[in-house]
Amino acid sequence: MVTFPGSLDDRDAVRAVALAGAEPVPLWHADPDLRGADAVVLPGGFSYGDYLRCGAIARFAPVMGPIMAGAREGLPVLGICNGFQVLCESHLLPGALIRNDVRRFVCRDQRLRIEARTAWTAAYEPGQEVVIPIKNGEGGFVADDRTLDELEAEGRVVARYLGGNPNGSARDIAGIANATGTVVGLMPHPEHAVDPLTGPSADGLGFLTSILTSLVSA
C-alpha cells in the first residue's frame, strides 16, 4: 500500500486489505523497493496536490520505479481513483482521466457492472452488478477510438457505470485492465465498500479477495 504526499484513502485501503485476510505492507513514496510485497495498491487521494495533472508527479516517485518494473513482469497492481490516474500517467494503462463533464466533484454510491475476469475481479461473475462509492473531480476516462475499440475487443473493460454516467467517461467505463489482467485501474473506491455495517455494501471486498486467490493459485 503506497502512501504519497496527499494520499487520503491509504488507511482505509490498509484496513480493507486486512479484512480480506492479507497482511498490509505500508510503502512510502520515497521507498526504493517494495519490501517483499506480492501485490501493490495505489490508493485514492490527491498525490502531490494534483499539481500539473492528477498523478503526473506521483508517476516519478522513487517507489514507482520498482512498481513499474514489477508490473511489466506480472506484479499485480490495483490503482484506485488517484491510483488509476497514476497508472495512466505511468503508461501501465492506456488513456487518461480528465475533469468531470459536470464540472464538479461527484460523491455518491454508484451501481457498476463487473465485465472482465482479472486477477482483481475473479471473485465476481461476469455481468455481476455491485454498489461501490465514487468520489472524484477528474474521473472522466478518455482515450482515442482505436484504444477504446481495443479495450472492448480484448475484454479489458473491467467495470462500467450503471444508472447514469457520473463523470462523462467514454462508453461508461469505470475501470480497465492491462492485457494480462494483472494491472487494473478503477475510479470507484472498493475499499469503502467492505463492511455492511458502514455501507453501502461489502461489494468491494471481492477486489481484494480476488487477488489473494490469484496469488495462492499462481
Beta strands, then each sheet from edge to edge (+ up, - down):
strand 1: 2-3
strand 2: 27-28
strand 3: 40-42
strand 4: 77-80
strand 5: 96-98
strand 6: 106-114
strand 7: 129-136
strand 8: 140-142
strand 9: 157-162
strand 10: 173-177
strand 11: 183-186
sheet 1: 1+ 2+
sheet 2: 3+ 4+ 11+ 10- 9+ 6- 7+
sheet 3: 5+ 8-
end
